[in-house]
Amino acid sequence: MQKYIHLILSYLILFTAIVFNPFGSNPFELIKTQYFIIIISTLIIILLLNFLMKGKLVLRVNKSVLIFLSIWGLSLIISTLFSIAPELSFWGSYSRFQGLLSHIHYIFLFLIFYQLFDNTKKIEVFLKALITIGLIVSLHAILQKFGILIFSQEAMNQFLNRSYSTFGHPNFLGQFLILPIFSSLYFISKSSNKILRFLFLLILIGGLFTTENRASILGVLFGIFLLTLINKKVKKSYKVILSIFLVCIFALFVTYFAPSSRSIMTRFYLWSNSLDLINNKNPLYFIVGFFLDFKNE
């Protein structure tokens, strides 16, 4: 059991990406958060019981990380206490169950993984599990694009035929797939079976493109481009070929996605009107509003 503890833990956590409730009015966000909180709470109880039985607790300590987490946690607690709706700030809303309770569990998730995944081999176990989950949701996203297992035609129409798989929103899926894509790139550079790994990468990228999440797609393309440029093992001729290929992909991307401005025009409208706040006595309003706009995205 000890041998597989990191693999089991990885899949328990990453199963959050797949779990959903097809019978509820909030089929994705709410059930994912509830599942996540239950898993983390269970892990905390197990670790506490293990500590009580053994009578000792060995922890990896990084003062900088602890200071950062303490400041973050304290700021969350203070903002909840002084909120105009403390109860809502603690639990979160029904549509976005992202209150203080959820963030406390995020902190515990980080601490648990920081303690248990303490070497490269263990981290690679998690990355392989991440790729597996990414492949599952990517294949489903591709099927959704062709009208198979779409869950809700109304949702597909609302998202302009963009795939959302088990995430409830194309942008959430796109942001998630960034991590398995770069994890897959990591194993391509190490694995002897590069053809299979490259196939996995193509499926993950295919799933990403079905979301039409422009920020994630551009981020992945630019990230791959930078990694290739700084990699000394890659020949210059390959770097030139990849650069040309990415420029072509970028041109196709702009041509295909740019006409659908979606939220971009809304952003321009909000930012242009926010400029008027500078004339209303306090430039701080503009700065705060600008960052809050990104936060609400």
C-alpha positions in Angstrom: 0.0 0.0 0.0 2.8 2.4 0.9 4.3 1.8 -2.6 1.2 3.1 -4.3 0.2 5.8 -1.9 1.4 8.7 -4.1 -0.4 7.2 -7.2 -3.7 6.8 -5.2 -3.4 10.2 -3.8 -2.7 11.7 -7.2 -5.8 10.1 -8.8 -8.0 11.0 -5.8 -7.2 14.7 -6.2 -7.2 14.8 -10.0 -10.5 12.9 -10.1 -12.0 16.3 -9.2 -11.6 17.2 -12.9 -13.9 14.4 -14.0 -16.5 14.3 -11.3 -19.9 16.0 -12.0 -23.5 15.7 -11.1 -25.8 15.3 -14.2 -28.9 15.5 -12.1 -28.3 18.8 -10.2 -29.0 22.4 -11.2 -25.2 23.1 -10.6 -23.7 20.0 -12.2 -20.1 21.0 -12.3 -18.7 23.6 -10.0 -20.5 22.7 -6.8 -20.0 19.0 -6.9 -16.3 19.4 -7.7 -15.7 21.7 -4.8 -17.7 19.4 -2.4 -15.8 16.4 -3.6 -12.4 18.2 -3.2 -13.2 19.4 0.3 -14.3 15.9 1.4 -11.1 14.4 0.0 -8.8 17.0 1.6 -10.7 16.8 4.9 -10.3 13.0 4.9 -6.6 13.3 4.2 -6.2 15.7 7.1 -8.0 13.4 9.5 -5.9 10.4 8.4 -2.7 12.4 8.9 -3.8 13.5 12.3 -4.7 10.0 13.3 -1.3 8.8 12.0 0.4 11.5 14.1 -1.5 10.5 17.2 -0.6 6.8 16.8 3.1 7.4 16.1 3.5 10.3 18.4 5.8 12.2 16.1 5.5 14.4 13.0 8.3 15.1 10.6 7.7 18.1 8.4 9.5 19.7 5.5 9.8 23.4 6.3 10.4 26.3 4.0 10.2 29.6 5.9 9.5 31.7 2.8 6.6 29.4 1.7 5.2 29.4 5.3 5.4 33.2 5.5 3.6 33.5 2.2 0.9 31.1 3.1 0.4 32.7 6.5 0.0 36.2 4.9 -2.4 34.8 2.3 -4.4 32.8 4.9 -4.5 35.8 7.3 -5.7 38.1 4.5 -8.5 35.7 3.6 -9.6 35.5 7.3 -9.6 39.3 7.7 -11.4 39.9 4.5 -14.1 37.3 5.6 -14.5 38.8 9.0 -14.9 42.4 7.7 -17.0 41.4 4.7 -20.4 42.9 4.2 -21.7 39.3 3.9 -19.4 37.1 6.2 -21.4 34.0 5.8 -21.3 34.3 2.0 -17.6 35.0 2.1 -17.0 31.9 4.2 -19.1 29.4 2.2 -19.1 31.1 -1.3 -22.1 31.3 -3.5 -24.1 28.4 -4.9 -22.8 28.9 -8.4 -19.2 29.6 -7.2 -18.4 27.7 -4.0 -15.2 29.6 -3.6 -15.3 31.1 -0.1 -12.8 31.0 2.8 -13.6 27.3 3.5 -12.5 26.3 -0.1 -9.3 28.4 0.1 -8.3 26.9 3.4 -8.5 23.4 1.8 -6.4 24.7 -1.1 -3.7 25.7 1.4 -3.9 22.2 3.0 -3.7 20.6 -0.4 -0.4 22.5 -1.1 1.0 21.6 2.3 0.1 17.9 1.9 1.6 17.6 -1.5 4.7 19.6 -0.4 5.3 17.1 2.4 4.6 13.9 0.5 5.9 14.6 -3.1 9.4 15.3 -2.0 11.5 13.9 -4.9 11.5 13.8 -8.7 10.2 10.2 -8.8 7.2 10.9 -6.7 6.4 14.1 -8.7 6.6 12.2 -11.9 3.9 9.8 -10.6 1.6 12.8 -10.1 2.5 14.2 -13.6 1.7 10.8 -15.2 -1.7 10.8 -13.4 -2.2 14.4 -14.6 -1.6 13.4 -18.2 -4.0 10.4 -17.9 -6.8 12.6 -16.6 -6.0 15.2 -19.2 -6.3 12.6 -22.0 -9.7 11.5 -20.7 -11.2 15.0 -20.7 -9.4 15.9 -24.0 -10.9 12.9 -25.8 -14.3 13.8 -24.4 -13.9 17.4 -25.5 -13.1 16.2 -29.0 -16.2 14.0 -29.0 -18.2 17.0 -27.8 -17.0 19.0 -30.7 -18.6 16.3 -33.0 -21.8 16.3 -31.1 -21.1 13.1 -29.0 -21.7 13.1 -25.3 -22.3 16.8 -25.2 -24.4 16.7 -22.0 -26.3 19.8 -23.0 -27.0 21.2 -26.5 -28.1 24.4 -24.8 -24.7 24.8 -23.2 -22.9 24.1 -26.4 -25.0 26.8 -28.1 -24.3 29.2 -25.3 -20.6 28.6 -25.6 -20.7 28.9 -29.4 -20.0 25.2 -29.9 -16.8 25.3 -27.7 -16.2 22.1 -25.8 -16.3 22.2 -22.0 -16.1 18.4 -21.2 -16.7 17.8 -17.5 -15.6 21.4 -16.4 -18.8 23.3 -17.2 -17.0 26.0 -19.1 -14.6 26.0 -22.0 -12.2 28.4 -20.3 -11.9 26.2 -17.2 -11.1 23.2 -19.4 -8.6 25.2 -21.5 -6.8 26.4 -18.4 -6.6 22.9 -16.9 -5.1 21.4 -20.1 -2.1 23.7 -19.9 -0.6 21.5 -17.1 -0.9 18.1 -18.7 0.4 19.5 -22.1 3.6 20.7 -20.5 3.8 17.5 -18.4 3.6 15.5 -21.6 6.4 17.6 -23.2 8.5 16.8 -20.1 8.1 13.1 -20.6 8.7 13.3 -24.4 12.1 14.7 -23.6 12.8 11.8 -21.3 10.9 8.8 -22.7 12.3 6.3 -25.2 8.8 5.7 -26.6 8.5 9.2 -28.1 5.9 8.2 -30.7 3.3 7.3 -28.1 4.1 10.3 -26.0 3.8 12.5 -29.0 0.4 11.0 -29.8 -0.7 11.8 -26.2 0.5 15.4 -26.7 -1.5 15.7 -30.0 -4.7 14.5 -28.2 -4.1 17.0 -25.4 -3.5 19.9 -27.8 -6.5 18.8 -29.8 -8.7 19.0 -26.7 -7.3 22.4 -25.9 -8.2 23.7 -29.4 -11.8 22.5 -29.1 -12.2 24.9 -26.1 -11.2 27.8 -28.3 -9.9 29.4 -25.1 -7.6 31.9 -26.7 -5.5 32.9 -23.7 -4.6 29.2 -22.9 -3.9 28.4 -26.6 -1.6 31.4 -27.0 0.0 30.7 -23.7 0.8 27.1 -24.6 2.2 28.1 -28.1 4.4 30.9 -26.7 5.5 28.6 -23.8 6.5 25.8 -26.3 8.3 28.4 -28.4 10.4 29.7 -25.5 11.2 26.2 -24.2 12.5 25.3 -27.7 14.6 28.4 -28.0 16.3 28.0 -24.6 16.9 24.2 -25.0 20.5 23.7 -26.0 19.9 20.2 -27.2 17.6 21.3 -30.0 19.4 22.0 -33.3 19.2 25.5 -34.7 17.6 24.2 -37.9 14.8 22.6 -35.8 14.4 25.9 -33.9 13.9 27.7 -37.2 11.4 25.1 -38.5 9.5 25.3 -35.2 9.5 29.1 -35.3 8.0 29.1 -38.8 5.5 26.4 -37.9 4.3 28.4 -34.8 4.1 31.6 -36.8 1.8 29.8 -39.3 -0.2 28.4 -36.4 -0.5 31.8 -34.9 -1.7 33.3 -38.2 -4.3 30.6 -38.5 -5.3 31.1 -34.9 -5.8 34.8 -35.4 -7.7 34.3 -38.6 -9.9 31.6 -37.1 -10.5 32.9 -33.6 -10.1 36.7 -33.9 -13.4 37.4 -35.7 -15.2 36.0 -32.7 -14.3 38.8 -30.3 -16.5 37.5 -27.5 -15.3 39.2 -24.3 -12.6 41.3 -25.9 -14.9 44.1 -26.9 -16.5 44.0 -23.5 -13.1 44.5 -22.0 -12.3 47.4 -24.2 -15.6 49.0 -23.3 -15.0 48.5 -19.5 -11.4 49.8 -19.7 -12.3 52.8 -21.8 -15.0 53.8 -19.4 -12.8 53.2 -16.4 -10.5 55.9 -17.7 -13.3 58.4 -16.8 -12.8 57.5 -13.2 -9.4 59.2 -13.2 -11.3 62.5 -13.7 -13.5 61.7 -10.8 -11.1 62.8 -8.1 -9.2 59.6 -7.4 -7.0 57.6 -9.8 -7.0 54.7 -7.3 -10.5 53.8 -8.4 -9.3 53.0 -11.9 -6.3 50.9 -10.6 -8.5 48.9 -8.2 -11.3 48.5 -10.8 -8.7 47.3 -13.5 -7.4 44.5 -11.3 -10.8 43.5 -9.9 -11.9 43.1 -13.6 -9.2 40.5 -14.1 -10.0 38.8 -10.8 -13.6 38.4 -11.8 -12.6 36.8 -15.1 
